[in-house]
Amino acid sequence: MKDVKQVVLDSDRLQNDPDGFAALLTEDVNLVNIAGRRLHGRETVRAAYHQAMASQLAQVRTRIEIDDAWQVQPDVAVVTATKHVSDERAEPNAPLPDKGAVTFVLARQDEKWLIASVQTTPIK
């Protein structure tokens, strides 16, 4: 599970690097962020992250704390985590929650673990 957890930690480390983050995703990834925006496909996510990094959203920092990880199938794993949010925007459009429950589904493709799905739900 070390490799699986490392991909999740890398996704956290690369949150402000759209190309680096996108490299961790399957081609048909499904992502729902803490604000409820759904994105489908690696290139859609890459484009959305480039757009976000050119806006005030670049001032929103998150930190992932892994809670649990397990293999569902030999090539499928799940990671549950808590996302801690620090909104440092000068003028936020809409307030973001301080924390979210996040679930990652990873798939092993060509001997490499990639994120196939990630869903973040605000914790109130």
Secondary structure, DSSP 8 states (H G I E B T S, - for coil): -HHHHHHHHHHHHTTT-HHHHHTTEEEEEEEE-TT--EEESHHHHHHHHHHHHTSGGGGEEEEEEEEEEEEEETTEEEEEEEEEEEE--SS-SS---SEEEEEEEEEEETTEEEEEEEEEEEE-
